[in-house]
Amino acid sequence: MNHNNDTICAISTPHGTGGIAIARISGPEAITNVSRIWRGAALNKVNSHSAHLGTILDSHGNPLDQAVATVFRAPRSYTGEETIEISVHGSLWIQRELLASLCAAGCRMAEPGEFTSRAFMNGRLALTEAEAVADMIAASSRAAHRIAINHLRGGFSRRLDSLRDQLLQLASLIELELDFSEEEVEFASRVQLHKLAQELHNELTRLSGSFSTGAAIRQGIPVAIIGATNAGKSSLLNALVGDQRAIVSDIHGTTRDIVEDTAEIGDYLFRFLDTAGLRHTSDTIEQIGIERSRQAARNARIILLVCDATTTPDPDATATAAQNTDAHIILIANKSDLTPNGGCDFNAVADRLGAKIINISTLTGEGISELRDALVSAIDSENTSGSDLLVTNARHAQSLSEAADSISRVISGLDSGLSGDFIAQDIRQTIHALNELSGQITTPDILQNIFTRFCIGK
């Protein structure tokens, strides 16, 4: 990615026709270049954070569109550079002509993520805050948005700074002792050092361990609907998403592949996977679908084990659910409208799986509201602290895990009476991992990998 002093431009609104489109221009010549194609207030004389009505010219000097130019002077802009945002009517043709006119005036087209990259390079955003911009754009639920905005506002970077400060305190005490090693001076109690190291390890472990939940919230929580044929799985999917998404039939083996749809329930987006019914069959195609059902159950965050309330639980379905020991399992006793006296006893199966039992009827809607509440409670229970500081980025999780491993070696070294220089080395490795995470230490490859995932106008 280019980080030189040229001036870049791009359309920042989504591609397509709309009421308006916004072009963003950033760089040292932003005001000068835009002024070449602008007829209206003198942009080099207006105040920062002010908007002005005028006319934009095309590359031939002809009026292109009435427009509003909003000026943001450095360093009080998103990128930290001179920035102008031009709002025009949302015609695709106008957008193309506007970019052509800007390029003719001296700008170049921005690369993916280059505006946010410049914001990071100019100290306007920490690296974790810059990455949160992409999460904000991609947020598809209230919970995902809440996590992203917390990161964007610096909640995560402040926590990292706090951890790093504590590590620096720990390192300085050890390093000071090394400077006075001949006098055998102890500047800090080993008990206090051990306590601080243990607190750091607990927090690093908690943050890295939150990635599983955070990533699921960000991408949509996978919920596998499994069970025997004709237990009502497809009807349940339709009831949960409020649409006739899956084909419902009395014929066994109707669903042969995974049918997926999403629904926002509470603060979360759930990805429901209606799977092929589990049964013994000689049909090759159906066998492939059944294996995909088992794979979906292994990868799911939540498993809805659907049973026919009029029959005993299917052993294949029960065994498949039991294989995922990390998933929340909810046992669904469907067709409760056909069993006014309670139907079959599922308590033994539920106890064995550690599952909650919910009686439902996809025909009457009984129990669907209770099931929705149970889905939300299952995810709420994974974040008992109620914190929005959940890790949603694999890069963050890896760095935190490396930092936790390093600080665990510090604890082991203190326990075994290891020499201070070895302990100091592990502390430095922990600090290094956090510095890479926060962007205080970066490489071109890391930055390239991060910012090329952004959209062009961001």
Salt bridges, closest charged atoms under 4 A:
ASP6 OD2 - ARG108 NE 2.36
ASP6 OD1 - ARG118 NH2 2.83
ASP65 OD1 - HIS89 ND1 2.90
GLU81 OE1 - ARG118 NH1 3.13
GLU82 OE1 - ARG73 NH1 3.80
GLU85 OE2 - ARG24 NH2 3.16
GLU114 OE2 - ARG108 NH2 2.61
GLU114 OE2 - ARG118 NH2 3.40
GLU131 OE1 - ARG395 NH2 2.78
GLU131 OE1 - HIS396 NE2 2.65
ASP135 OD1 - ARG218 NE 2.91
GLU175 OE2 - ARG428 NH1 2.26
GLU177 OE1 - ARG190 NH2 3.13
GLU203 OE2 - ARG159 NE 3.02
GLU203 OE1 - ARG206 NE 3.56
ASP257 OD2 - ARG292 NH1 2.95
GLU260 OE2 - ARG271 NH1 3.21
ASP261 OD2 - ARG245 NE 3.56
ASP267 OD1 - ARG142 NH1 2.85
ASP267 OD2 - ARG146 NH1 3.07
ASP283 OD2 - ARG256 NH2 2.94
GLU286 OE2 - ARG279 NE 2.77
GLU291 OE2 - ARG298 NH2 3.08
ASP308 OD2 - LYS335 NZ 3.17
ASP316 OD2 - HIS280 NE2 3.40
GLU382 OE1 - ARG301 NH2 2.72
GLU382 OE2 - HIS328 NE2 2.90
ASP388 OD1 - ARG146 NE 2.95
ASP415 OD1 - HIS194 NE2 2.79
ASP426 OD1 - ARG409 NE 3.15
GLU436 OE2 - HIS432 NE2 3.50
